Amino acid sequence: MPRTAEGMTPAGLRAMNDAAGNGAVNRVLSVQRAGGSGSGRHSRPEDSGSGRHSRPEGSGSGRRSRRDAAPERGPGDVVADIKTHVDGPPMVSYGARRQGRAHEEFWMRFPRFKNGEEAEETLHETSALLFDSMKGAQERAKQEDPDRDAEDANNREVQGMLINDRLLFASNFNSSVDTLVSQGRQAYGHEPSLPELLAFQQSQDGRRRGLHTYEAENLEAKLASYRRKNAAIATGQRGAGEQGRGPDPTAKVLQAQVDTPVIVVNIEDKNLRTMLTSSKYAGRVFLLRFAELDPRPKMLGKNKGQPKQEESVHAEQKLLLALSRAGVDPGQTATKPLAIMGKYRPCMGCAAALMYYRNQMGFGNLSFDENYGNYFQGSVNSLKTHLKHTMDDDYLAYIKQMVHNDVTSTPAMAHEAAPAEAVHRRGGLSLKVPGRLAARQADVTPSASDAEFDADGTYTRVARPLQDTWTVDTAPAGIGKGTATHKIPRRRTDKLTQDQADQLHGLWNGGAGADATNESRQRAIELLFNYHRSTTMSLKHLGAAIDLSDNRLSSYLTRYEQEGHWTHTPQRSNKPARGAASTTTARSRKKGAAEKQFSKGGELDDFGMDAIKETIRSLSRNDWCKDWERLHRGRSTGELNPTKAPVDLLAKLAQLRRDRRYNVPEMSAYLHTGKNGDNLRKAIKRKGEPRLAELEKGLDKGKAPARHQDVERGEASAAAAPSSHAVVDPSAYAAADQSAYAATDPAAYAAAYTASDPSAYPAAYTASDPSAYAMADTSSYTSSYTMAGTSAYGGESSASGAGHQAPAPEVPGFTLHFDPSTGQPYYLDDETGAHYVRIGGNMVRLQVQDSYDVDMSGTGGQY
């Protein structure tokens, strides 16, 4: 709580507060604490991107020296302190906190002429009209697509900011702005202006939904008055200080560029500061978005990848964020009116933030409604998240002042006059009333003025008749009585009778020799749902009756509530009927041949990692492989979906699993597809093993099998890679005359490889047994043409014994690749895209023909 002025009693301080307002009292106190110095304006906040805020010596912050200073407190500490003040007396909860927390008494404020507040009056009324237009646009969008969920159905308010002769409007949800502008484009065929958007109106049924009759009539009367005033502004008859009104800067902006389209701008826009300060944008109207609140894919959990629900913040906070993120300096707003007003009065948390910006941040000319409404914890939480620079002891002092030294406010209805006992407070007549009579809508207090037009369309400012005088006896019902102690959820202590438990167990698990059916389990779900909702039976107790965990039962009941019955019957429990002895006998789960039994494989060694890595890099154009490279190099985080991996890579994994006995979890961890490997195991089984069989079948026939086109990931490299066996083990070449390989004329290679009959190939090439590759000595080629230590499908090369051979060299003008199935190197010509292998230092071109025969011709070059 701010310190009491010297020599002033608490009652005197409260009387001064009632007469002058929070802002004035705080400024007086801050001056006294600083020994008579100024108000102590700060520069921009640390996280606004425009410099750290300073606390100059002698400012209103009253900071102690560094030696005596208390430990630095973070935003979380401030929020915790706030809760200690709002969770107890004098605050009470309304509507089980759905209506927030407030005092047991409210200041009810009555309609008044807002002379001297013309800009704020028009800003409030325009915001209320814009809110109605957003609801109308939402209805239009729903009519176009009846199945569409209304993203902005929970939108509660619109707030406007007058800054440097331009207007900025914000709502809770970005989608409210998006839907309104989208409907405007459809209706008018161009980017809409503000008058065109205000032409949208919510239907009467929609506007009255959820309101009592007297509340609906009050709302409609106010909107009708606001539209008449707006029409007077649009025709240029209101706003210049006419008929007893002062100048109205908000009206002047509305008139300045009346036919100019609104500008939709994100808080994150790098040009926002220019838009808020440059004379180029004077007279423009902006609709503000906060892109950080847009739906984003879930990163974890069952629904990973699906968009999250759109987030929201209080509209005033979006406007303050615009000042902060844009780096607007208080000096850039000091010479023009600066006001934030909207459909609703600010809640307690937002009012404290507005006070903070005016008094601590240096925006001394900021005008807003200081007659704040209820306290909502969500407002303070979002300030902690998005405007954390406000979460300090100064902000806490404002909350303490509002809780302990002031009272929340509520509006009277537009036709109600103040009774004789009302007092003049903060510019208007007010009366303390019981909280149960406070309005359910925290609207700004309406003006007592209205607009009329004669037959010629001439505007006249008139007083709106206040037909009734407010009394306790005739006051309509409000938000209800507050509760000092918050309700504790009832304890679930009820128990099933023995008959109920036996019935549920039989329906769910079957009995008397009969299995449970889909219909019996549906009946069990219905009974469980009713027991849980109409009694205090816990899920744990109900789940025990059918031998099911409380978490699983909760998921079944939630699904039943949302979708009704489903056709799948969960697997029957293996537990015996209640009271019966277990008849389950231990049995071996292993069936069939011993060689088919599962056994855990060995660890993934360097050889296996290299084979997997080379296969991936031979598919370097594949999106999945690119993602793996980023994860492998630590440039991104997360997991990959193994079912979307290239099928040739899965074939390689199937071959490694079979021949090298690597365990799947280790391969999965290396591939970043999950630690337990379950999903990778399924992918290998469903895709990798069939592809491996296809490749081996092609080898048995002495032909290169067709390449697999992976349409799932748009595998560009599939078309670029040669067929899986166009390049073979180097030992296969040894059966031909080695003198041909030493020839300088590469054309000599063609004779042995152009025949269409596979029997013309060397015996080792067509052998189905890979060990046949070792029949010839290839030691003379291991230095220039290598399998990176693998035979066909990644086994160790028998040509040179176990171990790794020298890696394939890079060749100028060519790009090195590795065949996804064999791991053998090949090259792509950078200019023509043709495929080559390197033999004896020469580049030999491969031509894959329709019959899968391989034609090899030399390039004439030696590398």
Residue pairs with C-beta under 8 A, 6 or more apart in sequence:
1 397
1 400
1 401
1 404
1 405
2 25
2 26
2 29
2 397
2 400
2 401
3 29
3 32
3 33
4 10
4 13
5 13
5 28
5 29
5 32
6 32
8 16
13 25
13 405
14 405
16 25
16 28
17 25
17 405
17 406
18 423
18 425
18 426
19 425
21 370
21 426
22 355
22 370
22 398
22 401
22 402
22 406
23 355
23 358
23 359
23 370
25 401
26 355
26 359
26 397
26 398
26 401
27 39
27 60
27 359
30 39
30 40
30 60
30 61
30 62
30 359
31 37
31 38
31 39
31 60
33 60
33 62
34 40
34 58
34 59
34 60
34 61
34 62
35 58
37 58
37 59
37 60
38 58
38 59
38 60
39 59
39 60
39 359
39 364
40 55
40 56
40 58
40 59
40 60
40 61
40 360
41 59
41 330
41 360
41 361
41 362
41 364
42 53
42 54
42 55
42 59
42 360
42 361
42 362
43 50
43 51
43 52
43 53
43 54
43 329
43 362
44 50
44 51
44 53
44 324
44 327
44 328
44 329
44 361
45 52
45 53
45 324
45 361
45 387
45 389
45 390
46 52
46 53
46 389
47 324
47 388
47 389
48 324
48 325
48 327
48 389
49 325
49 327
50 327
50 329
53 360
53 361
53 389
55 61
55 63
60 359
60 360
61 360
61 394
63 69
64 70
73 392
73 393
74 391
75 384
75 388
75 391
75 392
76 384
78 384
78 391
78 392
78 393
78 395
78 396
79 380
79 381
79 384
79 391
81 396
82 380
82 396
82 399
83 377
85 91
85 399
85 400
85 403
85 404
86 101
86 348
86 375
86 377
86 399
86 403
87 101
89 484
90 103
90 104
90 403
90 404
91 101
91 102
91 103
91 375
91 403
92 101
92 102
92 103
92 104
92 435
92 482
92 483
92 484
93 100
93 101
93 482
93 483
93 484
93 486
94 100
94 101
94 102
94 374
94 435
94 438
94 479
94 480
94 482
94 483
95 479
95 480
96 483
96 486
96 487
97 486
99 374
99 440
99 479
99 480
100 347
100 373
100 374
100 375
100 376
101 374
101 375
101 376
102 373
102 374
102 375
102 408
102 435
102 438
102 482
103 407
103 408
103 435
104 434
104 435
104 482
105 407
105 432
105 433
105 434
105 435
106 407
106 408
106 409
106 410
106 432
106 433
106 434
106 435
106 437
106 438
107 371
107 407
107 408
107 409
107 410
107 425
107 430
107 431
107 432
108 409
108 410
108 411
108 412
108 430
108 431
108 432
108 433
108 437
108 438
108 470
109 371
109 409
109 410
109 411
109 412
109 428
109 429
109 430
109 445
110 412
110 416
110 417
110 418
110 422
110 428
110 429
110 430
110 431
110 445
110 470
111 412
111 414
111 416
111 417
111 445
111 446
111 447
111 448
111 464
111 466
112 427
112 428
112 429
112 445
112 447
112 448
113 447
113 448
113 449
113 463
114 120
114 121
114 447
114 449
115 244
115 245
115 246
116 246
117 367
117 427
118 239
118 245
118 246
118 247
118 248
118 249
118 250
118 251
119 162
119 248
119 249
119 250
119 251
119 337
119 339
119 367
120 250
120 339
120 341
120 367
120 369
121 248
121 447
122 229
122 233
122 239
122 248
122 250
122 251
122 254
123 160
123 161
123 162
123 167
123 250
123 339
123 340
123 341
123 342
124 160
124 341
124 342
124 343
124 444
125 226
125 229
125 230
125 447
126 160
126 167
126 226
126 230
126 250
126 254
127 157
127 158
127 159
127 160
127 169
127 341
127 342
127 343
128 158
128 222
128 223
128 226
128 342
128 343
128 443
129 198
129 223
129 226
129 227
129 230
130 158
130 160
130 169
130 194
130 197
130 198
131 155
131 157
131 158
131 171
131 343
132 201
132 202
132 207
132 223
133 180
133 197
133 198
133 199
133 200
133 201
133 202
134 152
134 155
134 158
134 171
134 176
134 177
134 179
134 180
134 200
135 155
135 202
135 206
135 207
136 200
136 201
136 202
136 203
136 206
137 179
137 180
137 182
137 183
137 184
137 197
137 200
138 150
138 152
138 153
138 176
138 179
139 202
139 203
139 206
140 183
140 200
141 148
141 150
141 179
141 182
141 183
142 148
142 150
151 173
151 175
151 179
151 310
152 171
152 172
152 173
152 175
152 176
152 179
154 172
154 173
154 312
155 171
155 172
155 173
155 176
155 312
156 172
156 344
157 171
157 172
157 314
157 315
157 342
157 343
157 344
158 169
158 170
158 171
158 176
158 315
158 342
158 343
159 169
159 170
159 171
159 314
159 315
159 316
159 318
159 319
159 340
159 341
159 342
159 343
159 344
160 167
160 168
160 169
160 170
160 250
160 340
160 341
160 342
161 167
161 168
161 169
161 170
161 319
161 322
161 338
161 339
161 340
162 249
162 250
162 253
162 337
162 338
162 339
162 340
163 276
163 328
163 333
163 336
163 338
164 276
164 277
164 282
164 332
164 333
164 336
165 249
165 252
165 253
165 256
165 282
165 283
165 336
166 253
166 275
166 276
166 281
166 282
166 283
166 284
166 285
166 286
167 250
167 253
167 254
167 284
167 285
167 286
168 276
168 286
168 288
168 319
168 322
169 285
169 286
169 287
169 288
170 287
170 288
170 315
170 316
170 318
170 319
170 322
171 177
171 315
172 312
172 313
172 314
172 315
173 293
173 310
173 312
174 289
174 290
174 291
174 293
174 294
174 310
175 310
177 264
177 287
177 288
177 289
178 289
180 197
180 200
180 287
181 192
181 197
181 262
181 264
181 287
183 200
184 191
184 192
184 196
184 197
184 200
185 191
185 192
187 196
187 200
188 196
190 261
191 261
191 262
192 261
192 262
193 258
193 259
193 260
193 261
193 262
193 285
194 254
194 258
194 262
194 285
195 234
195 258
195 259
197 262
198 230
204 220
207 216
207 219
207 220
208 216
211 219
212 476
212 477
214 413
214 476
215 440
215 441
215 476
218 413
218 414
218 415
219 441
221 414
221 415
222 414
222 443
222 446
225 414
225 446
225 450
225 451
225 464
228 450
228 451
228 452
228 453
229 238
229 450
229 451
230 254
231 451
231 453
231 459
232 238
232 451
232 453
232 459
233 239
233 251
233 254
233 255
234 254
234 255
234 258
235 457
235 459
236 255
237 458
237 459
238 245
238 248
238 251
238 451
238 459
238 461
239 247
239 248
239 250
239 251
239 252
239 254
239 255
240 247
240 248
240 251
240 252
241 247
241 248
242 461
243 460
243 461
244 461
245 461
249 336
249 337
250 339
253 283
253 285
254 285
256 282
256 283
257 283
257 284
257 285
260 283
260 284
260 285
262 285
262 286
262 287
263 275
263 281
263 284
263 285
263 286
263 287
264 286
264 287
264 289
265 272
265 275
265 286
265 287
265 288
265 289
266 272
266 288
266 289
266 290
266 291
267 288
267 289
267 290
267 291
267 292
267 318
267 321
267 322
267 325
267 326
268 290
268 291
268 292
268 325
269 275
272 322
272 325
272 326
273 326
273 327
273 328
274 280
274 281
275 281
275 284
275 286
275 326
276 322
276 323
276 326
276 328
276 332
277 328
277 332
288 318
288 319
288 322
290 313
290 318
290 321
292 311
292 386
293 310
293 311
293 312
293 313
294 310
295 307
295 308
295 309
295 310
296 307
296 308
297 304
297 305
297 306
297 307
297 308
298 304
298 305
298 306
298 307
298 308
299 638
313 321
313 382
313 386
314 346
314 347
314 349
314 350
314 379
314 382
315 342
316 340
316 342
316 346
316 350
316 353
316 354
316 368
317 350
317 353
317 379
317 382
317 383
317 386
317 387
319 340
320 353
320 354
320 357
320 387
321 386
321 387
322 328
323 357
323 363
324 387
324 389
330 361
330 362
330 363
330 364
333 363
333 365
334 364
334 365
337 365
337 367
338 363
338 365
338 366
338 367
339 366
339 367
339 368
340 354
340 366
340 367
340 368
341 367
341 368
341 369
341 444
342 444
343 443
343 444
344 373
344 441
344 442
344 443
344 444
345 369
345 371
345 372
345 373
345 409
345 411
345 442
345 443
345 444
345 445
346 354
346 368
346 369
346 372
346 373
347 372
347 373
347 374
347 375
347 376
347 379
347 442
348 372
348 373
348 374
348 375
348 376
348 379
348 399
348 402
348 403
348 408
349 375
349 376
349 379
349 380
349 383
349 399
350 372
350 379
350 383
351 368
351 369
351 370
351 372
351 398
351 402
352 390
352 395
352 398
352 399
352 402
353 383
353 387
353 390
353 395
354 366
354 368
355 370
355 398
356 390
356 394
356 395
356 398
357 363
357 366
357 390
358 364
358 366
358 368
359 394
360 390
360 394
369 444
370 426
371 409
371 426
371 445
372 402
372 408
372 409
373 408
373 409
373 410
373 442
374 408
374 442
375 403
375 408
383 390
383 391
384 391
402 408
407 432
408 438
409 430
410 433
410 438
410 439
410 442
410 478
411 439
411 441
411 442
411 443
411 444
411 445
411 446
412 418
412 439
412 445
412 470
413 439
413 476
414 446
414 464
415 464
415 465
415 466
415 467
415 468
416 466
416 468
416 469
416 470
417 466
417 468
417 469
417 470
418 429
418 430
418 431
418 469
418 470
419 431
419 469
419 470
419 471
421 431
422 429
422 430
422 431
423 429
423 430
423 431
424 430
428 445
431 470
433 472
433 475
434 472
434 481
435 478
435 479
435 481
435 482
436 477
436 478
436 479
436 480
436 481
436 482
437 472
437 475
437 476
437 477
437 478
438 478
438 479
439 478
439 479
440 478
440 479
447 464
448 463
448 464
448 466
449 461
449 462
449 463
449 464
450 461
450 462
450 463
450 464
451 459
451 460
451 461
451 462
452 459
452 460
452 462
453 459
453 460
454 460
468 474
490 536
491 536
492 535
492 536
492 537
492 538
492 541
493 536
494 535
494 536
494 537
495 537
495 541
496 504
496 531
496 537
496 541
496 542
496 545
500 527
500 531
500 545
501 545
501 578
502 578
503 527
504 524
504 527
504 528
504 542
504 545
504 546
505 511
505 545
505 546
505 547
505 577
505 578
506 512
506 520
506 577
507 516
507 520
507 521
507 523
507 524
507 527
508 516
508 520
508 521
508 524
508 546
508 547
508 548
508 573
509 516
509 546
509 547
509 572
509 573
509 575
509 577
510 516
510 520
510 572
510 577
511 577
512 577
515 572
516 569
516 572
517 569
518 567
518 568
518 569
521 569
521 570
522 565
524 546
525 556
525 557
525 560
525 565
526 560
528 542
528 546
528 553
528 556
528 557
529 557
529 560
529 561
531 537
531 542
532 539
532 542
532 557
538 550
539 550
539 553
539 554
539 557
540 550
542 550
542 553
543 549
543 550
543 552
543 553
546 553
546 573
547 573
547 575
548 556
548 573
556 570
559 566
574 584
576 582
576 583
576 584
590 597
600 663
601 657
601 660
601 661
601 662
601 663
601 664
601 666
602 660
602 661
602 662
602 663
603 662
603 663
603 666
604 662
604 663
604 666
604 667
604 670
607 660
607 789
607 796
607 804
608 656
608 660
608 662
608 667
609 670
610 788
610 789
610 804
611 652
611 656
611 788
611 790
611 794
611 823
612 649
612 652
612 653
612 656
612 667
612 670
612 671
614 788
614 818
614 823
615 648
615 649
615 652
615 818
615 820
615 821
615 823
616 625
616 628
616 629
616 649
617 625
617 629
617 817
617 818
618 717
618 721
618 817
618 818
618 819
618 820
618 823
619 625
619 646
619 648
619 649
619 715
619 717
619 721
619 820
620 626
620 629
620 717
620 817
621 715
621 716
621 717
621 720
622 646
622 710
622 713
622 715
622 716
622 717
623 713
623 714
624 640
624 644
624 645
624 646
624 713
625 646
625 649
627 636
627 640
628 640
628 671
628 672
630 636
631 637
631 638
631 640
631 672
632 672
638 672
639 672
639 673
639 674
640 671
640 672
640 673
641 673
641 679
642 650
642 668
642 671
642 673
642 674
642 679
642 680
642 682
642 683
643 679
643 682
643 683
643 686
643 687
644 712
644 713
645 671
645 673
645 683
646 710
646 713
646 715
646 718
646 820
647 687
647 688
647 691
647 708
647 710
648 691
648 708
648 710
648 724
648 820
648 821
649 688
649 820
650 683
650 684
650 687
650 688
650 691
651 688
651 689
651 691
651 692
651 695
651 820
651 821
652 688
652 793
652 794
652 820
652 821
652 823
653 667
653 680
653 684
653 688
654 684
654 688
654 689
654 691
654 692
655 692
655 793
655 794
655 821
656 662
656 667
656 794
657 664
657 667
657 684
658 692
659 793
659 794
659 795
660 794
663 677
664 677
664 680
664 681
664 684
665 675
665 676
665 677
666 677
667 677
667 680
668 674
668 675
668 676
668 677
668 679
668 680
668 681
669 675
669 677
671 680
673 679
673 680
674 680
691 708
692 793
694 705
694 708
695 705
695 724
695 725
695 793
695 821
696 793
697 705
698 704
698 705
698 706
698 724
698 725
698 852
699 705
699 725
699 768
699 792
700 768
701 758
702 758
702 759
702 761
702 765
702 766
703 725
703 758
703 851
703 852
703 853
704 722
704 723
704 724
704 725
704 726
704 848
704 852
704 854
705 723
705 724
705 725
705 852
706 723
706 852
707 718
707 719
707 721
707 723
707 724
708 718
709 715
709 718
709 719
710 718
717 817
720 817
720 828
720 833
721 817
721 819
721 820
721 826
722 819
722 826
722 835
722 846
722 848
723 848
723 852
724 819
724 820
724 821
724 822
725 792
725 821
725 822
726 819
726 826
726 835
726 846
726 848
726 854
727 819
727 822
727 824
727 825
727 826
727 837
727 846
728 765
728 773
728 792
728 822
728 824
729 764
729 770
729 773
729 778
729 787
729 791
729 792
729 797
729 799
729 824
730 778
730 781
730 782
730 785
730 786
730 787
730 799
730 839
731 764
731 773
731 774
731 775
731 776
731 777
731 778
731 798
731 799
732 761
732 762
732 764
732 765
732 773
732 776
733 741
733 762
733 778
733 781
733 839
734 762
734 764
734 775
734 776
734 777
734 778
734 781
735 762
735 763
735 764
735 765
735 775
735 776
736 752
736 762
738 780
740 748
740 749
740 751
740 752
741 749
741 839
741 840
742 840
744 862
745 858
746 842
746 844
746 857
746 858
746 859
746 860
747 857
747 858
748 858
749 839
749 844
749 856
749 857
749 858
750 855
750 856
750 857
752 760
752 761
752 762
753 761
753 853
753 854
753 855
753 856
754 853
754 855
755 761
755 853
756 851
756 853
758 766
758 853
759 766
763 772
763 775
764 772
764 773
764 775
764 776
767 773
770 791
770 792
770 793
770 795
770 798
771 798
773 791
773 792
773 798
773 799
774 798
774 799
777 799
778 799
778 800
779 799
779 800
781 839
781 840
782 799
782 800
782 805
782 806
783 806
784 838
784 839
784 840
784 841
785 808
785 825
785 837
785 838
785 839
785 840
786 805
786 806
786 807
786 808
786 825
787 797
787 805
787 822
787 823
787 824
787 825
788 804
788 805
788 807
788 808
788 818
788 823
788 824
788 825
789 796
789 797
789 803
789 804
789 805
790 796
790 797
790 822
790 823
790 824
791 797
791 798
791 799
791 822
792 821
792 822
793 821
793 822
794 822
794 823
796 802
796 803
797 805
808 816
808 825
808 838
809 838
809 863
810 816
811 827
811 838
811 843
811 863
812 863
813 829
813 830
813 831
814 827
814 828
814 829
814 830
814 836
814 843
815 827
815 828
815 830
816 825
816 826
816 827
817 825
817 826
817 827
817 828
818 824
818 825
818 826
819 825
819 826
825 837
825 838
826 835
826 836
826 837
826 846
827 835
827 836
827 837
827 838
827 843
828 834
828 835
828 836
829 835
829 836
834 845
834 846
835 845
835 846
835 848
836 843
836 844
836 845
836 846
836 859
837 843
837 844
837 846
837 856
838 844
838 863
841 862
841 863
842 858
842 859
842 861
842 862
842 863
843 858
843 859
843 861
843 863
844 856
844 857
844 858
844 859
845 856
845 857
845 858
845 859
846 854
846 855
846 856
847 854
847 855
847 856
847 857
848 854
849 855
